Amino acid sequence: MKLRDLGESGLIRRIRDRFKDAPVTLGIGDDAAILDIPPGHSVVYCSDLVAENTHFIRGLHPADSVGYKAVAVNVSDVGAMGGIPMHFLISLAAPGDLDVEWIDGFLNGVERACRQFGVSLVGGDSSSAEIIFVDVSMVGRVRQGGAMLRSGARPGDAIYVTGNLGSSALGLERLKAGDMKHPAVSRHLYPEPRHHAGYAVADRAHAAIDISDGLSTDLNHIVEESKVSARIYRNLLPAAPDAADWQVLHGGEEYELLIVARELPAVVEGVPITRIGEILESSANHQVFLVDGSGESVLRPRGWQHFSNSGQS
Amino acid sequence: MKLRDLGESGLIRRIRDRFKDAPVTLGIGDDAAILDIPPGHSVVYCSDLVAENTHFIRGLHPADSVGYKAVAVNVSDVGAMGGIPMHFLISLAAPGDLDVEWIDGFLNGVERACRQFGVSLVGGDSSSAEIIFVDVSMVGRVRQGGAMLRSGARPGDAIYVTGNLGSSALGLERLKAGDMKHPAVSRHLYPEPRHHAGYAVADRAHAAIDISDGLSTDLNHIVEESKVSARIYRNLLPAAPDAADWQVLHGGEEYELLIVARELPAVVEGVPITRIGEILESSANHQVFLVDGSGESVLRPRGWQHFSNSGQS
């Protein structure tokens, strides 16, 4: 069956039937959802879009990965603020000749993410379009005044990263090569956001960001927003098995957290935390320095940049 | 200049420079925005997407209308719940060869909407894609327990509509014909959501919806959700000047409010309110009846349906 046979009202009914038990005042089916934030908390609010042929290839990426990942990346953003993810909306555009099977697979992935992260779908929008386009926006909560910003890093702080680096870019490479059994492939298709770790360290961290555009790009965001510089050490970087150098330094879609703090334990919420460098004072040029062996060079942002057709080399 | 010359970081800088003064705890530039909802209020949360060639045609619809409307339709949704719109995110996908002039026009429209509705842009996402996609999600507030739902209509209630009907569909027709001076064209390009009226009647209304898919479709949503039927009168419908019958009954993108209440005044917040019919008891089939002259017929939803290629006749 094609999406055009199901029609918009059929699609909405299908989604509503699956996600009707959201723990909110009012979920799917009205002009808007109504939800409540516990007293003493602020709203954490973000969105992340997924466009066909840019973020995924139909026929290469399974539909359930597209659904899962669209939710997971927002969970990661909320976690990077030290927040707890709660509810989300999906805006979905797709061609009328899309197989309903794809939609069902997509919804399977969304459902998996809901169970795994304790979040709920409370509404959204749908439309026809020439290609598939998914935008998820998410609302979470954070203790008032307790959010981890990009701008709080101070000279003398240590720089930490959760998990390991390079597996998502490696996974995409292995996926394209048809090597589905490589463990990095599932890290690329079903990333595990580190929101539990983020929440756990929020009161001790000075700054944080999730690594969605690559370590080089995202650490540069921290130094720019905090008006500092940073030094990291190649031999301290927790590289994923088989990951190439550029994948470790510049690979995007990692969804590990980069956390700046005085000191963090080696494991938080079951996730290994590795110290990779330190924050330095800087006056004019806020830069990241990479120490590799006996040499030191400036690490420029070389992660993913949309529109420019440059990006990952 | 093309979008690919500006690059993603250039685009984000351009947006951030324009919208940096949002009255929130944390606006554009981090992994998520942080905002606060006044005590005693719930969060109203919705999204609405705009796809090129589905919702607008580049070269026909001005870029600033696309930006303005993407925000306005969400303001309308919040207003249909009786809420006050506050903050929004924009997820924007566009081709690298798009003129930056289009982006600037789009942002002009967003800025106009911010000023007009007292809302603020606090973040979002951007990506390359083969065609333009815009998804806006919005957060507003409503007094706890005070939202107008689709499901509250009761037999004996009266049905009201704000403003007039048919002007958006008529405006699109005139726009396609190149008749830019027809007043309905600006109603199509720059709709005026009725959120002030919605907020003002929220404590007296039993149900409400905004007319985004056409009167026939949206009134059918009310009767289905409320498990009632409805009767409306052709001669009571406030038709826009020059609007054809199908435009009045089925034309979408009106962004007028359909409000069900015991009684409403003739003018609310400067907006005329017209009584067009009444809610009836029904047991099994929840239907809308249209009285036209001496005849009465069932008014089926014939407004816009995505995917199906049917929709407005």
Interface residues (C-beta under 8 A of the other chain):
Chain A: L3 R4 L6 G7 E8 S9 L11 T25 L26 G29 D30 D31 A32 A33 I34 L35 D36 I37 P39 S42 V43 V44 Y45 C46 S47 D48 L49 V50 A51 E52 N53 T54 H55 D77 V78 A80 M81 G83 H87 L89 S91 L92 A93 A94 G96 V122 G123 G124 D125 S126 S127 S128 A129 E130 I131 F133 D135 S137 V139 G140 V142 Q144 A147 L149 R150 S151 A208 I209 D210 E225 Q305 H306 F307 S308 N309
Chain B: L3 R4 L6 G7 E8 S9 L11 T25 L26 G29 D30 D31 A32 A33 I34 L35 D36 I37 P39 S42 V43 V44 Y45 C46 S47 D48 L49 V50 A51 E52 N53 T54 H55 D77 V78 A80 M81 G83 H87 L89 S91 L92 A93 A94 G96 V122 G123 G124 D125 S126 S127 S128 A129 E130 I131 F133 D135 S137 V139 G140 V142 Q144 A147 L149 R150 S151 A208 I209 D210 E225 Q305 H306 F307 S308 N309
